[in-house]
Amino acid sequence: MSPKDQPGNGLGNGLRWIGRVWSLASLAFLLTFIVGHGGRTPSGQEWLGLIFFPGGVLLGLAVAWWKEAIGGGLAVASLAAFYLWHLSVSGDFPGGPYFGLVAAPGAFFLLSASVLRLCRPPTG
């Protein structure tokens, strides 16, 4: 049986492509806000939040195209850091599902990496 025919490769590759397509949609969505932003300059504290979201999430989604586990982990960790940052400055978590939906491809990349790693034939 060739490595391409290993059980789980179809699921792993499917999860990878869901993550890739969704990450492109997330990137396009965020770029409309970044390019169209014409408001005030963020404060120092707000810059910290922007490093986590959208900065870390976008970086993670880009890295995940080559290294699913690393990029997916970075995207998910950046989202978690953003939620903790928001909690620390406002006393509550951000409302709505939108931040999670934008970062969701990171979870698909992590799942893809896990499935493909579990289904990899033993070496040696």
C-alpha positions in Angstrom: 0.0 0.0 0.0 1.5 3.3 -1.0 1.6 6.2 1.5 -1.0 8.0 -0.6 -3.4 5.1 0.0 -3.0 5.0 3.8 -6.2 5.1 5.8 -6.8 8.7 7.1 -4.9 10.4 4.3 -8.2 11.4 2.6 -9.6 12.8 5.9 -6.3 14.6 6.7 -6.0 16.1 3.2 -9.7 17.1 3.3 -9.2 18.9 6.7 -6.0 20.6 5.2 -7.9 21.9 2.2 -10.9 23.1 4.3 -8.3 25.0 6.4 -6.6 26.4 3.3 -9.8 27.6 1.6 -11.2 29.0 4.9 -7.9 30.7 5.7 -8.0 32.6 2.3 -11.5 33.7 3.2 -10.3 34.9 6.6 -7.4 36.7 5.1 -9.7 38.5 2.5 -12.2 39.4 5.3 -9.5 40.9 7.5 -7.7 42.7 4.7 -10.9 44.6 4.0 -10.8 46.0 7.5 -7.1 46.6 7.6 -7.0 48.4 4.2 -10.3 50.2 4.8 -9.3 51.4 8.3 -9.3 55.2 8.4 -9.9 55.9 12.0 -7.7 56.9 14.9 -4.4 55.4 15.7 -4.6 52.6 18.3 -3.2 53.1 21.8 -0.2 51.2 23.1 -2.5 48.8 24.9 -4.6 48.3 21.8 -1.5 47.5 19.8 -0.9 44.6 22.1 -4.3 43.2 21.3 -3.7 43.8 17.5 -0.5 41.7 17.7 -2.6 38.7 18.8 -5.6 39.4 16.6 -5.3 39.8 13.6 -1.5 39.7 13.6 -0.7 36.4 15.2 -3.8 34.7 13.7 -2.9 35.8 10.2 0.7 34.8 10.6 -0.3 31.4 11.9 -2.7 30.8 9.0 0.0 31.7 6.5 2.6 29.4 8.2 0.0 26.6 8.2 0.1 26.4 4.4 3.6 24.8 4.8 3.6 23.6 8.4 0.1 22.7 9.5 0.8 21.9 13.2 3.1 25.0 13.8 0.8 27.5 11.9 -2.4 26.0 13.3 -1.0 26.1 16.8 0.1 29.7 16.4 -3.3 30.8 15.1 -5.2 29.1 17.9 -2.7 30.3 20.6 -3.0 33.9 19.2 -6.7 33.7 19.4 -6.6 32.5 23.0 -4.1 35.2 23.9 -6.4 37.8 22.3 -9.3 36.6 24.4 -7.2 36.7 27.6 -5.9 40.2 26.6 -9.5 41.4 26.0 -10.6 39.9 29.3 -7.8 41.7 31.1 -8.6 45.2 29.7 -12.4 45.1 29.6 -13.4 42.5 32.2 -15.2 40.3 29.7 -14.7 38.2 26.6 -15.4 39.6 23.1 -19.0 39.0 22.0 -20.1 37.0 19.1 -18.5 34.2 17.2 -16.6 36.3 14.7 -13.1 36.2 16.1 -13.4 32.4 16.5 -14.8 32.0 12.9 -11.8 34.0 11.5 -9.3 31.9 13.4 -11.1 28.5 12.9 -8.9 27.4 10.0 -6.1 27.0 12.6 -8.1 24.2 14.2 -8.6 22.5 10.9 -4.8 22.7 10.3 -4.2 21.2 13.7 -6.7 18.4 13.1 -5.2 17.7 9.7 -1.6 17.5 11.1 -2.8 15.2 13.8 -4.7 12.8 11.5 -1.9 12.7 9.0 0.7 12.0 11.8 -1.5 9.2 13.3 -1.9 7.6 9.9 1.7 7.8 8.9 3.2 4.3 8.4 6.0 3.4 10.9 9.5 4.0 9.6 12.3 1.5 9.9 
